[in-house]
Amino acid sequence: MQVNLSSMRTYEDWLSNNSNNIANVNTQDYKAIETTLKNSADSVTAHASNGDNGVDLAKEITDQIVIKNGFQANVSAIKTQDEMIGSVLDLLA
């Protein structure tokens, strides 16, 4: 469950950077924030860096779809884990 929570925090950071890029799509000389995800043994982290280019709105919109799907996948995994724990507790009672 910790990996899922870590992943959801990572998607939250990515969404924040994505939203900031979209908000500045028309800002002159704005350099888009590029977010990369890094996996380790028990966590996922988002690393942000300043890009070399302006905002590519098509990329930002498709990134939002990926972020949404990532959130949904982690929520499903957490719900399943919760149901499994509930079943085990029911068996013990």
Secondary structure, 3 states (H helix, E strand, C coil): CHHHHHHHHHHHHHHHHHHHHHHCCCCCCCCCEEEEEEECCCCEEEEEEECCCCCCHHHHHHHHHHHHHHHHHHHHHHHHHHHHHHHHHHHHC
